[in-house]
Amino acid sequence: MGRTTKRFLADRVGLASLALLIAIVLFGVLSLIWTPYDTAAQDLLARMQGPSTAHWLGTDNLGRDIFSRLMCATWTAVASCVLALTISLIGGVGLGLIAGYLEGPLDGLLSRLTDVLMSLPPILFAVGIVGALGPSLQNAMIAIGILLLPRFFRLTRITTVEVKNETFVEAARSSGAGPLRIVWFHILPNIVAPLVIQVSLAASVAIVAEASLSFIGLGIQPPDPSWGSMAKEGFDRLAQNGWIIIPPSTILILAILMLSLLGDSLRDATGR
C-alpha cells in the first residue's frame, strides 16, 4: 500500500466524504431501475404536500413525488458531471501533454488560446453556447466541458514540463523509446495524482454550472428533473410552500461540500 493511500485512509473526513459521494451516486443510479412513482405522473389533488408515508419528501406544485424526481435529478447531475469532465479531461490533458512535451511555438499558441477561454465570463459563455446550439442538457455540458478544459490544460502542461526532465524519462529516451511511449508509460502515470485532485474540484464546478443553467431554463428541459430546475420550481412558490425548495438545495449543497472536502483530503494525502 502506497504512502498516499495510507494517508488518505487515515483521514476520516476524506473517507466520510467519499462514502457520502458514493451514496449520492448510487441514489441516482437506482433511479434507472426503480422509483416510488413515475416522475412525470401528476396528482393535482395532492399538490404541494409535505412529507408523508405516501410521499416521503412531499409533492411539488403539480402533485409529482419529490423523492422520485430527486432520484432522477441526482442521476442527471451525475451524468452531466461525467460528460463535462470527459470533454475537459480528453481535451485538456491531451493538449497539455502535447504542449508540455513539445513546447515551442505550438505550446505558446495553445497557452494563448486557453488564456482567452479563461478570460471569458463563465456563465455568459455557457449561455452563449447553449443559446446558439439550443437549450438541452447535452449542449449545457459541452459548454461546461469547454470552460473546464483550460484548468486541466494548464495543470497537465506544467506537470509534464517538470516530469519530462526527470532522470527516468531521460533514461527511457536514451534507450530508444519514442515520444508516444514516453508520454503514455512514463509521464502520464506520474501526473495522475494532481489530475485526480483537479477532477474533484472541477466536478463541483460542473454540478453548480449545470444546476445554474437548469435553474434559468437552459439546461435539462421539462418534464425531466434536475436539481436546478427543482430548486427553481420551489423558488417560484416559496410563499406558498417553502418545503419544495429544500430537498434539491440540500443535496446540491451536500454534494458540493463533499467534493470540496474530498479534494482537500486528496491534496493532503499527496502532499501537494
Order of alpha helices (4+ residues) and beta strands (2+ residues): alpha-alpha-alpha-alpha-alpha-alpha-alpha-alpha-alpha-alpha-alpha
